[in-house]
Amino acid sequence: MIQASRGGFHIKNIFEKLGIFIQGNRAIILAVVFMLVLLSFQGAQYIEMASGTDTQVSKDSQLYKDYDHLFLNTFSTESIVVMVEGNDVETVALMKAADRLEHQVENIPGVTAVSNPASIMKQINYANTGRSRIPYSDPEVREMVDSYPEYFDSLVLDDTHMLISIGIEGSSTDQEQEDIINNVEIASKEAVFPPGYNLIITGGPSLMLDINSELGKSMGVLLGIAGILMAVVLILVFRHVRWGLLPLPVVLVGIVFTFGFMGYAGVPMTMVSMSAFPVLIGIGIDYAIQFHNRMEEEISAGKTSAQALVYTVKHTAPAVLIALAMTSLGFVSLFTSVVPMIQDFGKLLLIGVIMCYLSSLFFGLVTLYTFDWISQKNLFGMFKKREGGKGENDSGKGSEDLSGSAPAGHEPGALEKTLKKLTGYTLKYSTVILVVALLTCSAGLYADRSIPIQTDTNTFIPQDMPSLISYKHMQSIMPGSGDHLNVILKVEDNSDPELLEWMNDFSQHEVASRSHIYSATSIVDLVKERNDGTIPETSEEIQAIYEEIPESQKQKYMEGGQLLHIDLDIGTAMDDLEVTGIEELRDIVTEDLGWMQPPPGATVTITGDSVVLIGMIDGLTKGRTQMTLLGVFLVLIGLLVVYRDLIKALSPIIPMIIVIGWSGLFMTGMGIAYNPMTSVMGALILGVGCEYSILMMERYFEERDAGMDPVEAISQAITTTGTALIASGATTVFGFSALIASPFPIVSSFGLVTVIDVLLAMLVTFVIFPPLIVLMDGHRGKKLGIVEKLQSIWKRSLPEPGNT
């Protein structure tokens, strides 16, 4: 343990003083905890849900700059779509209702444009008669729709479907979009559409907000179920202690602290970071159980609750703190991800483990001490001595008699006997166990390289979500509502005829040659419409046509005099090709631009939502091996710094490498693919599982320092710390098992892989770690024995004092 060095004694002394402080200031600590809980609830109000581009790609990357500066803030407009369904959408009554809706919606802050058939009819009538009005009869409505298909085809889709498109800024925040959608829903009701028509509010912003909302709701329900399952497990597995459910409220306080800190520190909530809370509950409950188990162990051994509290803080708090530090180093590797929401995930985990530790150390121990004090007061009277001759002492003498282990105060239970017997088997067949573990780990690490990566984003969310069904229904009937590649041109003169000719030729080539590019639209199409289907020969003629084009049509394709936009419609490529296919398509278009280059002075950039998604998926999946290796390296360095002992540094690392290898073997055998959430499991399991081995190792060396030989020490560690690890591991497993029932496949898969990895970490801790630590410690003992013999021989060879 840390005791092996003078620095270790110093640390133990610091924690002993901390224990005395906690024991003597219980009321103040509880008051501070209560105040911090109130402040945390206030801070939680400041947490923002983030799902924008800046959560997917770094703001410093060229990918983000191209997307944000060249496309999002220039040409992109998100659309909220009101889809109207009925037997006949070409009626006067329906057009009047659509007109009423437009008048209400256009005044909503954040709405940039509203497009609907009624406003187009009023414009056409104004151009023809000088009066801006809706036709008087249904036949007139149908005649106008049939006479001007170029204006109505994108809005009146057929006899039974009509669209009202509400444009909003592409850079609007989630909260702004939510406010606009809520106002649109209110306006749709107040517009009083005729009976028999069904209004569906859909579109990209609406779908994303519904996904985030459903994910939050389902996660809340699942965490509630997880809490119930954890309580059941604690009742069954942690019943050898009093108040066995106490770790649950302790970790809950830690989670509340985490929420508060997030709000004050400005750490956003994302789709990925939501999954951090099950991880934190699993880690935090282990901290609470370790403190609880050790204090109850010391009380059962005959110490007063005051002595037990100080003893627990002195010996267990440093061990858990080391485990926390190594867990944090494992999570630090997440900061190397190029995806900002993975970095935020790492921040949340770091904040959370610290808060759960503080909650366990202060709130958990003080509460347990208080419960014991109340129990003794009620059962025996305040001043009656406990059996064994030691009375309750609240006067500060809790630091006495802390130097050695007290005699056992209870008979070993069935679980302890089972663990002791298991340890005997693992030590007896240690060579076979270690060889098989290393071979299977190697096979797993090799197999991990061939595990597929799930890039079909449609598989991440439940396909029966009403909002997704509505969105896909709209896509199936609305032209141009699918996925897009956006080609942005920086030019010296946007009215150069040669440039427009190139844009026309390139667009036609892509549509004719690439089967997944269905159309290409640009400012060229609007120019040709106003010039008998041809491109003018002079720049002056083109500029004159530019001035004739309404700003609402022109803004989608040109900005100022130096930016132009070609919109390549790739249909339902996300469904048909998945992300890897879209990436290949982007590369093909890039190659086409290589040999079909624009005129001199023009530069081309391919960007858009699909390109950003490619970058995000690449960042999430291709960097997972590097994150895991970095995590292993950081934890190893951290352990070397703390212990200054190679054996103690390697002992917790080797089991976790075995877990990572076994995890790859299980995922391959079960046919589980990596997705954006499970791709970080290497760093996660390193952080979570390393804690088990460190706590076991700490107790092992504590018993070794007390005079036990390696076999006795590991047996004692297994039967004491092991029972707490079983309780925390089982609680974590059952908690995560609730996630498997999530309607979101990406969450369900994360829950399944986590359950598998935690079970493997527990298996390694109880089967691999005991023979490994005994073998490595014994090897070090032999080396130290050789050194001592050499020192003895050297001393004997020296001349006697006084002789020369």
Secondary structure, 3 states (H helix, E strand, C coil): CHHHCHHHHHHHHHHHHHHHHHHHCHHHHHHHHHHHHHHHHHHHCCCCECCCHHHCCCCCCHHHHHHHHHHHCCCCEEEEEEEEECCCCCCHHHHHHHHHHHHHHCCCCCEEEEECHHHHHHHHHHHHHCCCCCCCCHHHHHHHHHHCHHHHCCCEEECCEEEEEEEEECCCCHHHHHHHHHHHHHHHHHCCCCCCCEEEEECHHHHHHHHHHHHHHHHHHHHHHHHHHHHHHHHHHCCCCCCCCCHHHHHHHHHHHHHHHHHHHCCCECCCHHHHHHHHHHHHHHHHHHHHHHHHHHHHCCCCHHHHHHHHHHHHHHHHHHHHHHHHHHHHHHHHCCCHHHHHHHHHHHHHHHHHHHHHHHHHHHHHHHHHHHHHHHHHCCCCCCCCCCCCCCCCHHHCCCCCCCCCCCCCCHHHHHHHHHHHHHHHCHHHHHHHHHHHHHHHHHHHCCCCECCCHHHHCCCCCHHHHHHHHHHHHCCCCCCEEEEEEECCCCCCHHHHHHHHHHHHHHHHHCCCCCEEECHHHHHHHCCCCCCCCCHHHHHHHHHHCCHHHHCCCEECCCEEEEEEECCCHHHHCHHHHHHHHHHHHHHHHHHCCCCCCCEEEEECHHHHHHHHHHHHHHCHHHHHHHHHHHHHHHHHHHHCCHHHHHHHHHHHHHHHHHHHHHHHHHCCCECCCHHHHHHHHHHHHHHHHHHHHHHHHHHHHCCCCHHHHHHHHHHHHHHHHHHHHHHHHHHHHHHHHCCCHHHHHHHHHHHHHHHHHHHHHHHHHHHHHHHHHHHHHHHHHHHHHHHHHHHHHCCCCCCC
